[in-house]
Structure formats: C-alpha cells, structure tokens
C-alpha cells in the first residue's frame, strides 16, 4: 500500500475527556535524532452501553505536520477501520487502496504506508541499517525504516509488531 500527503490539515480531535479510548496505534521509527513517533492514531467510543459510533483521530509528525478526524457508525462492517479511513482522508492523505471497513491488518498497512511516505519525502534517510549491520536483508524484507507498530486496546492488551 502507498500513501501520499495531498495537503496538510489540522483538524484532529482529542476526545479523551468525553469518550472512552478503545484503540491506539503508534508507528515508531529510528531517525537521525533517535526514536520518533511518526504516526499516532486513537479511536474512541461513547461511554454508554448502547454506543455504536467509533471516532478516530490521526496525527502525523515530522517536518510537515498533518492531522485528521473521522467517525463511523451503524452495523455490519469493521467500524474502527472505517473511522480511521475517514480520519486519514480528513488529514489530507490519499491511500492507493481503500481500508474503509476491511479490518485491522489494513489499518496497520496504511499507517506503515504513511510512515514510508514521510520517510521518503520529508524526514531523510534513517540510520537503522548502520546500527543493525543488516542493510541488505532489512531493505529486502521491509522496504521501510519503521521499527515498530505499537497497538493498545481498551482492555489493556497491547500488541507489539517488530517490522524487521
């Protein structure tokens, strides 16, 4: 998957005071200045038992900053990925394929694609390959300098994906 930032916007919302956070994604990379959180995405739902709308906000950090907000309601599809797709679009980011309503793995792939775009266009070459002394195998396996995707769910269970 590929991502491109069409225009920068600043319209993400931190809903932590009024909604319950149900999912958090952080894409962490090694830059020239050390570890950096490149992409943060948070998902929220209302606090009532009958809440069904998922709200999402995304922040993309770097030399160029952009952020967005989206939501998805209803039934019969993966609302978290639909809300994140809406937030990505709201942030001025275009993906080459849709992640709307298709699940967690598509969300992870999209967030990594955003990090890859930021790496190629704005942040410059990262120092990962020198540190690990595995330049060829890393480039062939990942085509990315993203080190980790960290995900935390409402129930406190975290998942950690090492990209190398």
N, C-alpha and C positions, 0 to 999 in steps of 0.2 A: 504494500500500500504506500502511496505517496501523498504528501500534504504540501500545500503552498499557502503562504500568508498573502492574501489579496490586499487587505488593508488592516491597519491596526485600529482597535477599538478598546474602550474601557467601560464595559457595562456588566461585569460580573457582580454578583451579589453574595455577600457572606450572610447566610440565613441562620447561622448558629444560634441566635437569640430567639428565633421564632419557630424553627423547625428542628427536627431530630436528624443528625447526620447519620446516614446509613451506609455510605461508601466513600472512601478516599483513595485516590490514586496519586502517586508521586513518581515521576521519572527523574532519576538522579544520574548525573554524568560526571566524569572527570574532565575538568577544563584546565587550562593553563594556570588558573588561580586555585585549583583544588576541586573538591566535590561541590557540585552545584545542583540545586533542584531546578530543573528546566521547565517541567510541566507539573502543575498541581490541578487536580480535578476533584471536586467534592459534590456528593449527591445527598439530598435531603428529602424527608417526607414529613407531613404534618404529624403532630403528636397524638391525634385521636386514633382510636382503633379502626375507624372507617376510612382513614386517609388512603387515597389511592394514587394521588398525583406525585410524581417524582420530579424534583427540581435539581438542576445541575449548574455548577459554575466552573469555569476553567480559567486558569491564569498561566500564561506562557511568559517566562522570564528570560532575559538576555539583553543584548544591546538594544533590541526593539522589544517593547512590551505590548502584549495584547491580552484581552480578557473577554469572556462572554458568558451569557446566561441562557438557560433553556429549561423547558419542562415538558413532561409527557403524562397523560392520564389515560383512563379507560382500561380495557382488559384485552387479553388475547395476544399480547406480544411482550417483548422484553423492554419494559419502560425505562430502565436505567440507561441502556444503550441509546434509546430514542431521545431521552433528555440530554445526554452527553452529545449526541449528534447535533441537536438544536443549539447547544452551548458553543460547540466548535464553529458552527456556521455563524452564530451571533458574534463570535470573536474575529470574524473576517478570514477564517481559514477554510480552504477548499480541499476536500479529500477526493482522490480519484475513484473511490467506490463508497457506496453508502454503508453506514454502520447502524442506521436507524432501525431499532427493534430486533437486531440479529444476535445479540449476546455479548458476554464478557470478553471472549477472545478477540472479537472485532474491535472492542473498545481499547484493549491493550495494544493491538496492532496500530490503531490510529494514533494513540498517544506516543508510541515509539516513532511513527512516521513524522509527527510534529517535531519531535526532538531531532530526528535526522535532518529535517529541513532547516531547523535553527542552526545545527552544526555546519551544514554546507554553506548557508547563506550569511550567517551573522557572527557566529562565535569563533570561527577559525579552527585550525587543526588542534585536536586534543592530544594529550600526552600519554594516553593509555598504553599504546603499543610499546613505547620505550620502557615503561615501568614493568610491564609483564613479560617483555622479551619474547613475544609470540606474534609478531606483526603479521606474518602471512596467514596463519591459521585464524586469527581473530577477524581479519578483513574478509576471509572467505566464508566464515561461519555466520557473521552477523551483519556485515556491511554497515556497522553502526558503532559509535563510541559510547553508546548508552551502557552504563554499567548495571543498573538495577531498576526494576519496576516494583514499587512497594505499594501494597493494597491493604487497607484496613476496613473491616466491615463493622456494622453496628454491634454485633455480638462480641466484639473484641478480638475476633480471629483475624490475624494478619497473614498475608501471603507475600512471599519474597521471591522474585524471579531474577536470577542472575543471567544476564544476557551474553556472557562469554564462557 
